């Protein structure tokens, strides 16, 4: 079941902090995360996410 539209997208705080830090520095390094439940938001466009797949 998809997430309700009235709730908005979910993004883990630590992931958003990593993206914001890179946006401030102007760097585009790979962001490694285990947060599979987070939604990609417009602030994350242009970044490369390495999401852990359990292996």
N, C-alpha and C positions, 0 to 999 in steps of 0.2 A: 504494500500500500504506500503510495507517495505521501510526502509530508504535506500538511494543510497549508494552503497559500496564506492564510491569515497569520500563521506563526512566523513565516519568513524562513530564509535559509539558515542552517546550522553550521557554524564553523567553530572548532575548538580554539580556545583563547591562545594556547601556546603556538598553534599554527598561524593564527592571525598576527601574533607578535613577530614571528620569524619573517613573514611577508612584509610587514610594516618596516622592520629594521632594514631589510634589503631595499625597499623603496626609498627610504631616507638616504641610504648610502649610494644608491644608484647602481648597485651590483645586480647581476643576474645569475647567481650561483644556484646549483641544484639544492632544493629543499627536501631533506629526508624526513618522512613522517610515518607514523603508525596509525594515524587517524583516518580510517577508511570511511567514517561516518560523516566527515565534513563535506560541504558543498563548495564547489569552485565559484567564487564571486568575482566581479569585475576587477577588484584590486589585485587579484592573483594572475591576471592575464599577462603573458609574456614571461612568466616564471616556469621553470621545469620542476615538477613534483615527482619525487621518488617515493611511491607509496608501498609500504611493506605488504607482501602478499602471503606471508606465513611460511615461506621457505627459508 
